[in-house]
Amino acid sequence: MAEAPCLRLASPVHPATGFAMMPLPPFDLLQTRRQLSR
């Protein structure tokens, strides 16, 4: 799964999973995916 570059820059990324270590609400992730899908 690709993440938004802004999320990677704004928050520390876990080296193993590649996911931001800061927990984000599901709706925030959906909004990010919508922006990436444009």
N, C-alpha and C positions, 0 to 999 in steps of 0.2 A: 504493500500500500504506500503510495506516495504522500508525503506530507507537504503542507504549505511552507515555502522557504521562510516566510515571516515568522512562523511558529518556531522553526529551528533556530532562527537568529534570536528570537525573543526569550526563549527558555532553554535550559540545558537539556541535551538529548542523551538518553541512555545509550551507551555504546553497544549493548547487546541487542536491544530491540529496535533502536532507531526512533523510538517514540519519545516525545517530550516527557520529562519526568514530572512536570507540573500537571496535576490532574485537571482536565477540562470537562465541563458539562457536555453531555451528548449533543445538545442543540448547538453548542459552539462548534463542535466537530462537523455537524451537518451544514452549518453556515459556511464553514471553510471549504467543505467538499463542493458546495454549490458554486462558490467563487472559482474554484479550480476547474469546474466543469464548463464554465462559460467559454 
